[in-house]
Amino acid sequence: MRLISTPAKDDLDAVCGWFRRLAECVQAVDFEAAYPLFADDLVAFGTFKDFVEERPAVVEEQWKNVWPTIRNFRWRLDGVKAIVSQDRLSAVGLAVFDSDGSSEEGSRFDRPGRATVAFARKATGEPWVAVHTHMSLFRGTPSRSFGKFAGL
């Protein structure tokens, strides 16, 4: 018995669009532009704290510690997966990302990772809003980037 079916194309496209918009915000280090992508009462797993609750805390305790220290953040959009509820009002998006990190001395390193994002919306066809995020780096990736890119 299959419990998970392939999501409708427009639902998957909307999930991919959410990931695309987030990448644009991360690349621009534009926290305010990312606000509409996330619920005010967002709950996230964080690098610096086990649980981070409420969007303002996520911005302060997570985003501001990561986004300014990395470069070239992008999702592998052709591999995004989505699980969408039957009523199409909640979903889970799964994606892999790549970015550049820098060591304390300024040398660049690959910074790949993955994310699971829980989404909700009030009506079918509305944009997805993240209510939970869990982003983690792949094993062996340095856990911290210092934003000191040599030659920039």
Backbone bond lengths (Angstrom), bond angles and torsions (degrees), N, CA, C in turn:
res aa  C-N    CA-C-N  psi(-1)  N-CA   C-N-CA  omega(-1)  CA-C   N-CA-C  phi
1 M - - - 1.438 - - 1.529 108.75 -
2 R 1.308 116.04 128.13 1.475 121.75 176.28 1.517 109.22 -92.69
3 L 1.310 115.94 125.78 1.456 120.13 178.27 1.527 112.04 -97.63
4 I 1.314 116.24 -21.66 1.463 120.41 -177.73 1.523 108.44 -113.48
5 S 1.322 116.01 122.68 1.459 119.59 177.73 1.523 109.45 -104.56
6 T 1.300 114.93 166.78 1.460 120.29 177.24 1.522 108.37 -66.86
7 P 1.340 117.62 130.14 1.470 119.07 -179.29 1.521 111.52 -68.20
8 A 1.326 115.41 156.21 1.461 120.70 174.33 1.525 108.61 -58.82
9 K 1.337 116.80 146.10 1.462 121.17 -176.83 1.524 111.82 -55.69
10 D 1.338 117.63 -42.83 1.461 118.59 -178.16 1.525 111.98 -67.55
11 D 1.339 118.17 -31.16 1.466 120.43 176.11 1.531 110.81 -69.10
12 L 1.333 117.02 -44.70 1.462 120.56 177.78 1.531 110.46 -64.64
13 D 1.330 117.13 -41.11 1.470 120.64 177.33 1.524 110.73 -60.75
14 A 1.343 117.04 -38.28 1.469 120.56 179.59 1.529 110.79 -68.75
15 V 1.329 117.51 -37.18 1.469 120.74 176.07 1.530 109.16 -64.67
16 C 1.331 117.35 -46.74 1.471 120.67 177.58 1.532 110.85 -60.40
17 G 1.324 117.00 -39.60 1.459 120.95 177.83 1.517 111.86 -62.57
18 W 1.326 116.42 -38.02 1.465 120.13 177.03 1.529 109.77 -61.87
19 F 1.329 117.59 -47.59 1.469 120.73 179.33 1.534 110.53 -61.95
20 R 1.331 117.66 -40.65 1.464 121.65 179.58 1.531 110.35 -61.48
21 R 1.339 116.76 -46.30 1.470 120.31 -179.60 1.527 110.98 -64.34
22 L 1.322 117.42 -38.75 1.464 119.02 178.31 1.525 110.32 -63.73
23 A 1.318 118.07 -41.82 1.472 120.41 178.68 1.524 110.59 -59.19
24 E 1.326 117.28 -41.27 1.470 120.49 178.24 1.524 110.96 -60.42
25 C 1.325 116.66 -40.54 1.470 121.01 179.56 1.525 111.10 -67.51
26 V 1.334 116.50 -42.64 1.465 120.05 179.91 1.529 109.54 -64.54
27 Q 1.328 117.21 -46.21 1.471 120.75 179.91 1.525 111.69 -59.03
28 A 1.325 116.82 -37.72 1.466 121.49 -179.24 1.529 111.97 -86.25
29 V 1.319 117.23 -4.85 1.470 123.28 -173.41 1.536 108.31 48.63
30 D 1.334 114.44 51.23 1.460 122.62 -177.28 1.527 109.21 -112.96
31 F 1.317 115.16 90.01 1.458 121.04 -176.62 1.529 111.52 -64.44
32 E 1.330 116.80 -44.11 1.462 120.16 -177.26 1.521 112.54 -63.03
33 A 1.325 117.51 -36.65 1.464 120.23 179.05 1.525 111.56 -65.30
34 A 1.329 116.60 -24.15 1.461 120.95 -179.65 1.530 112.94 -83.25
35 Y 1.333 117.88 -16.26 1.464 120.45 -175.70 1.528 113.74 -51.68
36 P 1.349 119.76 -47.33 1.471 118.99 -177.45 1.532 114.13 -64.32
37 L 1.315 117.26 -15.34 1.462 120.69 179.79 1.528 112.15 -79.05
38 F 1.324 116.83 -12.85 1.463 122.11 -172.91 1.520 111.33 -127.80
39 A 1.325 116.11 142.49 1.462 121.26 175.11 1.524 109.54 -68.71
40 D 1.317 116.31 149.41 1.465 120.56 176.43 1.527 110.92 -58.83
41 D 1.342 116.27 -36.55 1.463 120.81 -177.07 1.537 112.28 -97.55
42 L 1.307 115.87 31.54 1.465 124.15 175.99 1.533 110.84 -51.14
43 V 1.321 116.10 141.74 1.461 122.29 170.68 1.524 106.67 -122.48
44 A 1.325 116.30 126.18 1.466 120.39 -176.85 1.519 110.47 -128.09
45 F 1.322 114.99 152.95 1.457 120.00 164.98 1.515 104.78 -86.55
46 G 1.306 117.42 136.65 1.448 119.95 -176.79 1.511 113.20 -121.11
47 T 1.307 114.77 160.26 1.457 122.20 176.40 1.516 110.01 -71.85
48 F 1.314 116.32 -34.32 1.455 121.37 -171.22 1.520 113.26 -102.92
49 K 1.332 116.92 -8.47 1.464 122.25 -178.48 1.525 106.94 -155.95
50 D 1.341 117.40 141.87 1.466 120.18 -175.64 1.526 113.03 -56.17
51 F 1.310 117.59 -57.03 1.458 122.54 176.88 1.517 107.79 -120.76
52 V 1.309 115.47 136.60 1.456 120.62 174.03 1.525 105.70 -122.53
53 E 1.330 116.57 121.24 1.454 121.36 -176.26 1.516 110.97 -114.08
54 E 1.323 115.56 140.63 1.453 125.38 -179.55 1.530 110.12 80.59
55 R 1.325 114.91 132.91 1.461 121.03 -176.08 1.532 113.25 -54.05
56 P 1.331 120.72 -44.42 1.474 118.44 -179.86 1.536 112.79 -58.34
57 A 1.313 117.31 -37.11 1.472 120.07 178.41 1.522 110.92 -70.38
58 V 1.326 117.27 -37.29 1.470 120.61 177.71 1.528 109.63 -62.78
59 V 1.320 116.99 -42.34 1.460 120.80 178.53 1.526 109.93 -60.31
60 E 1.322 116.91 -50.23 1.466 121.31 -176.10 1.522 113.23 -69.64
61 E 1.327 116.69 -43.73 1.461 120.59 -170.97 1.526 114.11 -92.42
62 Q 1.328 117.05 -15.77 1.452 119.58 -178.34 1.529 111.58 -123.09
63 W 1.326 116.86 -66.49 1.461 120.23 -172.89 1.526 112.27 -56.88
64 K 1.320 118.10 -45.97 1.461 120.63 -176.79 1.528 112.61 -68.96
65 N 1.324 117.20 -17.81 1.462 121.46 176.32 1.522 112.88 -88.27
66 V 1.331 117.13 -13.61 1.464 120.27 -175.08 1.529 112.15 -117.61
67 W 1.319 118.62 -56.50 1.457 121.70 -170.67 1.524 113.79 -52.51
68 P 1.328 120.65 -44.49 1.475 119.32 -178.28 1.530 113.79 -71.72
69 T 1.323 117.63 -10.25 1.471 120.62 -174.83 1.516 113.55 -101.21
70 I 1.342 117.50 -1.58 1.469 120.82 -177.23 1.525 109.83 -121.90
71 R 1.317 115.74 166.43 1.466 122.02 178.18 1.539 108.37 -134.17
72 N 1.332 115.00 158.63 1.476 122.79 170.79 1.525 113.56 55.91
73 F 1.323 117.41 40.65 1.460 120.54 178.27 1.521 109.74 -68.88
74 R 1.317 116.93 129.50 1.461 121.69 179.44 1.529 109.98 -155.10
75 W 1.318 114.62 149.81 1.462 122.07 177.06 1.520 109.14 -95.74
76 R 1.301 117.38 151.23 1.472 122.40 170.75 1.531 106.38 -85.64
77 L 1.312 115.26 80.63 1.465 121.56 -170.45 1.522 113.87 -63.66
78 D 1.323 117.54 -26.49 1.465 118.98 -179.89 1.524 111.86 -71.93
79 G 1.325 118.34 -10.10 1.459 121.31 -179.90 1.518 114.37 -113.09
80 V 1.337 118.29 8.84 1.463 121.24 -178.82 1.524 109.82 -62.64
81 K 1.321 115.72 136.97 1.466 122.51 176.17 1.519 108.20 -115.19
82 A 1.325 116.40 153.39 1.460 120.78 177.30 1.520 110.01 -144.91
83 I 1.295 114.40 142.48 1.463 122.94 172.35 1.525 104.77 -119.06
84 V 1.322 116.50 121.39 1.465 120.80 -173.70 1.531 108.62 -119.88
85 S 1.332 115.89 135.42 1.464 120.86 179.16 1.526 110.09 -64.99
86 Q 1.328 115.86 159.53 1.463 120.02 -179.10 1.522 112.51 -60.34
87 D 1.334 117.53 -34.89 1.466 119.31 179.28 1.529 112.17 -82.22
88 R 1.342 116.76 -3.70 1.464 124.40 176.10 1.532 112.96 63.54
89 L 1.334 116.48 26.71 1.458 121.15 179.19 1.525 112.92 -107.76
90 S 1.317 116.47 -7.72 1.463 120.41 174.89 1.522 108.09 -141.26
91 A 1.325 114.45 153.29 1.458 119.67 -177.67 1.521 109.47 -158.02
92 V 1.312 114.51 164.09 1.455 122.34 171.32 1.518 106.57 -124.73
93 G 1.320 116.46 128.83 1.457 121.83 176.62 1.517 109.43 -110.43
94 L 1.326 116.07 140.13 1.467 121.52 179.80 1.518 108.22 -128.24
95 A 1.328 116.27 130.51 1.454 119.78 -176.29 1.522 110.70 -150.41
96 V 1.319 114.07 157.65 1.464 122.51 176.04 1.526 106.95 -109.49
97 F 1.332 116.08 141.09 1.462 120.11 178.52 1.519 111.30 -124.83
98 D 1.315 114.53 161.50 1.460 123.37 173.48 1.517 107.41 -129.66
99 S 1.320 115.82 149.43 1.463 121.66 173.08 1.517 107.85 -161.20
100 D 1.318 114.60 170.80 1.459 121.09 176.26 1.513 107.93 -106.24
101 G 1.328 116.02 132.12 1.453 121.74 173.20 1.505 108.90 -110.52
102 S 1.325 116.25 169.67 1.461 119.46 175.77 1.522 109.60 -133.59
103 S 1.315 114.29 141.43 1.467 120.27 176.33 1.521 108.86 -72.73
104 E 1.316 116.16 172.87 1.464 120.33 178.54 1.526 111.23 -61.53
105 E 1.341 116.17 -27.97 1.468 121.02 179.28 1.526 112.60 -85.40
106 G 1.333 117.38 -10.44 1.454 120.53 177.09 1.514 115.21 104.28
107 S 1.332 118.50 2.49 1.462 118.47 177.93 1.531 109.77 -79.28
108 R 1.318 115.30 139.82 1.463 123.12 -178.14 1.527 111.30 -77.46
109 F 1.332 116.28 143.79 1.468 120.59 171.85 1.523 109.47 -139.73
110 D 1.348 115.06 153.43 1.461 120.91 175.58 1.524 108.37 -68.75
111 R 1.324 115.62 138.51 1.458 121.55 -176.60 1.533 109.60 -131.36
112 P 1.346 117.17 69.34 1.462 119.72 -179.96 1.532 111.47 -84.39
113 G 1.319 114.67 155.47 1.455 119.39 177.87 1.512 111.66 -164.77
114 R 1.315 114.22 -168.71 1.473 120.23 -177.05 1.518 109.26 -143.44
115 A 1.319 114.64 161.41 1.458 119.93 -179.22 1.518 110.72 -142.89
116 T 1.319 113.89 146.63 1.451 122.59 168.21 1.517 105.69 -122.50
117 V 1.331 116.32 127.26 1.457 121.31 -176.62 1.526 108.34 -127.74
118 A 1.334 116.68 126.45 1.465 121.94 174.01 1.524 107.53 -92.55
119 F 1.334 115.83 130.38 1.459 122.30 -176.92 1.529 111.00 -116.98
120 A 1.313 115.41 155.39 1.460 122.29 171.98 1.527 107.87 -143.34
121 R 1.318 115.17 160.86 1.464 121.63 172.99 1.522 107.65 -159.54
122 K 1.328 115.79 158.19 1.468 120.16 -175.08 1.518 112.69 -84.38
123 A 1.343 117.06 -24.75 1.463 120.42 -178.17 1.528 109.61 -149.02
124 T 1.313 116.15 147.04 1.453 121.79 176.29 1.524 108.99 -57.47
125 G 1.328 115.31 136.49 1.453 120.15 179.92 1.518 113.47 95.07
126 E 1.336 118.00 -19.17 1.466 120.37 174.83 1.526 108.75 -73.92
127 P 1.330 117.23 159.69 1.469 119.58 177.58 1.536 110.91 -65.77
128 W 1.315 115.54 149.49 1.458 120.67 174.59 1.519 109.61 -72.72
129 V 1.326 116.30 144.09 1.459 123.56 175.48 1.525 106.65 -123.62
130 A 1.319 116.64 130.42 1.469 120.53 -178.79 1.524 110.00 -76.46
131 V 1.328 115.69 129.42 1.460 121.73 175.60 1.528 111.19 -107.87
132 H 1.329 116.04 -15.68 1.471 121.33 177.12 1.524 108.72 -153.13
133 T 1.325 116.31 139.69 1.463 120.56 173.72 1.516 109.74 -132.60
134 H 1.308 113.92 145.72 1.467 121.70 172.53 1.522 106.24 -138.93
135 M 1.316 115.94 106.98 1.463 121.81 179.70 1.517 107.78 -116.92
136 S 1.320 115.62 135.36 1.464 119.37 179.56 1.517 109.95 -144.90
137 L 1.309 114.60 150.79 1.462 121.28 178.31 1.519 109.56 -82.55
138 F 1.335 116.14 152.92 1.457 119.87 175.17 1.528 109.72 -67.12
139 R 1.329 115.90 152.64 1.471 120.81 178.29 1.517 110.74 -53.82
140 G 1.317 114.88 141.57 1.449 120.87 177.66 1.515 114.25 86.60
141 T 1.330 117.46 -6.70 1.460 121.26 178.72 1.525 108.33 -85.26
142 P 1.325 117.53 131.54 1.466 118.56 176.86 1.528 110.29 -53.71
143 S 1.319 116.70 136.23 1.458 121.19 -174.22 1.524 113.66 -77.64
144 R 1.313 116.94 -12.60 1.461 119.41 -177.66 1.515 111.12 -132.43
145 S 1.314 115.09 138.23 1.451 122.49 171.87 1.523 106.91 -113.96
146 F 1.314 116.65 141.43 1.458 121.24 -174.01 1.521 113.64 -103.45
147 G 1.340 117.50 -5.54 1.453 120.09 176.61 1.514 114.79 69.03
148 K 1.311 117.48 17.50 1.461 121.60 -179.72 1.520 107.99 -107.40
149 F 1.319 117.00 78.01 1.461 121.39 -176.69 1.524 109.72 -82.56
150 A 1.312 115.88 117.83 1.482 121.46 179.65 1.518 109.42 -60.04
151 G 1.324 116.45 136.60 1.455 121.26 176.37 1.516 114.45 83.83
152 L 1.332 118.44 1.41 1.477 120.03 179.65 1.506 110.00 -109.43
